[in-house]
Amino acid sequence: MSSKKKQPEHLIVKVLKNCQKKIAPNTGNIAFEVNSGFGIADVVFFNFDNELVENRRNLKIPVIKSYEILETFAVINRLNSNKINVTNLYNKLPYSEKAFKKNILNFMLDNNIAKMIGSDLLELQCTFKCVLKETVAIEAKVENWQRGFYQAFRYKQYADYSFLALHSNNIERAKKNLNLFQDFNIGLISVDTHGNDANILYQPKKENQAIADKIRYYASENVLSKLGIISQEANTFSQTGMKLASVDLSNFIPQVVSRNS
């Protein structure tokens, strides 16, 4: 958010918070400024998977802020086995042998996520999954619906439902392009900051998250970090050299051709 529009957008966020049960009636939690690595959503409504959260606490698995480690868990989950061949796992990841051993394998061993049961075989001690359910990500904008549309599109990579929330004074241009919201399955919300109300103009369908596990994990860990639900301290783990992957979205971000934009 720019400083010029920070206060008005803050008022939109306040209304969204007050209208949670109207916008996302099946959710009971809220977080703000959630980073998924694909942008920062202004508001995220969600539920916790309490069993998974309690399991994380019992095993003392810390918040994971490394995109590479989260990508590793996504690969492991697709293998669908509690015994993992280390060489096979390494070959499925785009990291050097040194980075894999130092930053990924050691993290799993030091934090009781897995143990070695042979020279090249890991046995998982737990299942790592996203702890968020019924995730609703919202981009808040006073105006400039096109920019908000692009940002909301990014959240589709991890959220079950993605919305653009626009001030009611500037909603008409977006309404004239409602077909774009329908075509790309992005919800549209009109927010009246004076009347403290929000109305859904288009309700999107639930997204299929199968191809975006690592991004969903990153958003989930960001929420855990923000709310202090899980310990922040990792055992003998350093994030040195573990940078968030830079992802080129140009090939699949929609090209908006609007009417009366």
N, C-alpha and C positions, 0 to 999 in steps of 0.2 A: 504493500500500500504506500502511496506517496503521502508526504506530510500535508499536502493541500487537501486531500480527501480523507485523511485519517479519521477526523471527528465524525463526518456524516456516515462513513462506512462502519464506524464503531456503533453508531445508533442502529444501523441495519442489523449488525450482529446481535445487539441487545434484544431487538424484536424477535429475531430468529430463536434466541435462547428462550424467550418467554413463550414462543409458539412451538416448542419442541413436540408436544403431544399432538399438535395439529399436523405438523409436517412429517414427523417420524413417530407415530403412536406406539410402535413396538419396541422403541429404544428407551433406555433408562439412564444413559450416561452422556456426557458432553465433554469435548476437548476443543481448544482453540489453537489456531496456527499450527496445524499438524503437517509435518514434513514427511513426504513419502519418497523423496528423491526425484519425484516428477512434479514438483511444485508444492506450495504450502496452502492447504485448504483453510479458509477462515474459520469454519465451523465443521465439526464432525460429531454426529450423533451415533451412538453405538451401544451394544451390550457386550459385557465380558462373558467369555466361557469360563465360569467360575472353577470348574474342575481343572482346566488347563492352568489357570492362574495359581491355584493351590498346589498343583503338581510342580510348577516352576519354583514356588516358594519352598516347598519341601526339599527339592533337589538343590536349592540355592543356585539356580542358574541365573546369572545376572542379565541386566538389559544388554542387548547386543546392538552395537552401533556400527558394525562393519557390514557393508553391503556384500562383500565377498563371502563372509561367513554365512549370511542369510541366503545367498545364492547356493552355497554348498548344501544347506538344509533343504532347499527346494529340490535339488538334484537327488539327495538321499531319499526324500519322501516319494519321489517318482520311482525309485528302485524297489520300493515296497518290500523291504526285508530288514530284519533287525541285525543281520550280519552282512557287513560291507567289505568287499575287497578294496584295500587301500589304493592299489595301483589302478584299478578300474575307476574308482572315484576321482583320482588325480587326472586321469585321461579325459574325464568328462568336464573338467573345469579349465578355464583359460588362464591359469596362473602358473608362474614358475614353480619348479620343485621346491626351491628355497622358501618362497612365500607360502606355499601350500603346507609345508611341514612346520614352519615357524609360527605362522599366523592363524592357520585353520586347524591342522591336526593337533597341535599342542593345546589350542584353546579347548577343543573337544575333550581331550584327555584330562587336562588340568581342572576342568569344571564338571567332571563326572557325567558328561554327556555320552561318552563311549569309553570302552577299555579295549586294549589289545588282547586278543586271545590266540595270537599266532604271529609269525613274522610279517604277515601282510593281510591280516584279517582284523576288522573292528567289530565289536559287538555293542550295539546301541543300548544305553541304559534308560533312555526315555524317548518319547516321540515329540519332536519339535513342531508345533503348529501355531498358526495365528490365533491369538487369544481374543480377537474381536469378532463379533457377530452383528448382523443387520447394520452394516456400516453405511451411513449417509453422509457424504462429503458435499460441502456447499461453498461456492465462491460468491462473496458479497461484493456488489458493485453499485455505486451511485448512478453511473451512466456507463458509456462505452461497453455495450452488451457484447460486441464482437470479441473484444479482448477477454471479457469474462467467459465467453463461450469456449475459447481456446483453453483457458485455464481449467474450466470445469471438465473439458474433454480429457485432460490429463488424469484427473482423479478416477476416471473409469478404469484405469489400470489396477486399482486396488479396492475401490469402494463398490458396495452392492448397488448403491444408487448415487448418482452424481447430479447436482443441481447448480444452476446460476440463480442467485437471488438479486433482483434488481429493484431499485427504488421505484415506487409506484408512479412518481412524476415522470419517469423516463422509460416506462414499460412498453409504450405503444410500438416503438420501432422493433423491439424484440418480438412482440406479438405478431407483427406483420411477417415475421420470418419463423413462425412457429413450426413450419414444415421441417426446418433444419434441426430443430430440437428433437422432433419426432424421428427424423432420419438417422440421427446420431445418438439417439436414446439419452438425451440430456434433459433433465427436468428444469422447469422454469417457475420461479416464485416471484410474485409481486409483493413488495414490502412497503407498508404504510407506516412511516416512523411517527407520524402525528397521532394516528389512531391505534398505534401499538398492535398492528395486526399483519398477518401474512397469509397470502392465498396461493395455492398451487394452481398454476395455469396449465402445466403439463406434468403428469406423473410418469416417470420413466419405468421401464421394465427392469427387473433384477438382472444384473450383469453376471456373466459366467467368468469366474476368476481363475480358471484352470491354468491359463497361460501367464498369469501375473503374480505367482506365489511370492517371489522374492521382493516385489514392490509392496505387496500386501503385508509381508512380514516386517518390512522397514517401517511402514506406517504404524503397525501394531506396536513395535518396539519404541517408536517415538512417543506414542500415547502412554505406554508404561513408564517411560522416563519422565514425561511431563507430570504425571499424577503420582509418581513415587510409589507405585504399586509393587515393584520388584526392586531388589537390591541393585545399586548402581555399580558395585564393585566386582570386577572380574578377577579370577585367580591367575596370577602371572600372565596377564594378557596385555599386549601393547597394540595400539592401533597405528603405530608408526608404519608409514608406507601403505596403509590400507585406505585408499581413497575411494570416495563414492564414484561409481561408474558414471561416465558421461554418456548419455543416451541420445542418439539422433532421432528425433520424432518427425523429421520433415517428410518421411515417406508415408506416414499414416495420419498426420494431423489433417483434418478436413479443410478444404479451401472454401471459405465462406463467401458465397455470392449472395448478397442480401438485396432485399427490395426496400428502397427508401431508407438506406442505412444512415 
